[in-house]
């Protein structure tokens, strides 16, 4: 039996009957990997690694591009930025929800994390942090953390905006930057020295505090 993923719009208005309405069906697969909303449009990645945009109306989804891989959909103003692989390398892209308005910002960097900070796009590539204003060629390197002698590749595993700082995780330490200075600064070793080297990390900001989960590689 062929499976489809139906996106359901649910009205929360009290007293409204038949509140669930099917607004569109993913034409490629029954799986959707990521979904975000920007400028009254819904962006999502299909199981086939294509990027779609819809207004939420029936049969309104359009394909924005053909990619080998798409990830890290991140809202930037009225647009969405993301990493995409179209050939042998990963590049950072931006989209306004139209095919004409979907294009590469930079071909030079294979990124792994995105964070919006002070109205700019910040992303990581290996052991470096870059900033971008959302235009082609508008990429600037912020800092590079010296590589460590470890059995794992030297990479910054996460980057998160917290108030007026960017917090990044690198080999058992939490680093901090203002997004401009190239100075390498780590937070107190008392709190971070026991973190696991060579681990995956996920973060979230709640009530102006940074929470993070460490998952050790086996």
BELVENCOR-V616988 format. One record per backbone hydrogen bond with DSSP energy under -1.0 kcal/mol. NH is the residue of the N-H (numbers start at 1). CO is the residue of the C=O. E is the energy in kcal/mol with one decimal. If there is no record, write none. Layout:
<<NH:CO:E> <NH:CO:E>>
This chain:
<<7:24:-1.9> <9:21:-2.5> <11:19:-1.2> <16:13:-1.4> <21:9:-2.1> <23:7:-2.0> <26:5:-1.7> <33:45:-2.3> <36:43:-2.3> <38:41:-2.3> <41:38:-1.2> <42:54:-3.4> <43:36:-2.8> <44:52:-2.1> <45:34:-1.8> <46:50:-2.7> <47:31:-1.2> <49:46:-1.9> <51:65:-1.0> <52:44:-2.9> <53:62:-1.9> <54:42:-2.3> <60:57:-1.5> <62:53:-2.5> <64:51:-3.6> <68:85:-3.3> <69:85:-1.1> <71:83:-2.1> <74:81:-2.5> <76:79:-3.1> <79:76:-1.8> <80:95:-2.3> <81:74:-3.0> <82:93:-1.9> <83:71:-2.3> <84:91:-2.5> <85:69:-2.6> <91:84:-2.6> <92:106:-1.2> <93:82:-3.3> <94:103:-2.3> <95:80:-2.1> <102:99:-1.3> <103:94:-2.1> <105:92:-3.2> <106:92:-1.4> <112:124:-1.7> <115:122:-2.8> <117:120:-2.4> <120:117:-1.1> <121:132:-2.9> <122:115:-2.9> <123:130:-2.1> <124:113:-1.5> <125:128:-2.1> <128:125:-1.8> <129:143:-2.5> <130:123:-3.1> <131:140:-3.0> <132:121:-1.9> <133:138:-1.1> <137:105:-1.7> <138:135:-2.2> <140:131:-2.8> <142:129:-3.1> <143:129:-1.3> <145:127:-2.7> <150:148:-1.6> <155:153:-1.3> <156:126:-3.1> <157:169:-2.0> <160:167:-2.7> <162:165:-3.1> <165:162:-1.9> <166:177:-2.7> <167:160:-3.1> <168:175:-2.3> <169:158:-1.4> <170:173:-2.8> <175:168:-3.3> <176:185:-2.6> <177:166:-1.9> <187:174:-3.1> <191:188:-1.1> <192:188:-1.1> <193:189:-2.6> <195:192:-1.7> <200:215:-2.9> <202:213:-1.9> <204:211:-2.4> <206:209:-2.4> <209:206:-1.1> <211:204:-3.2> <213:202:-3.0> <215:200:-2.9>>
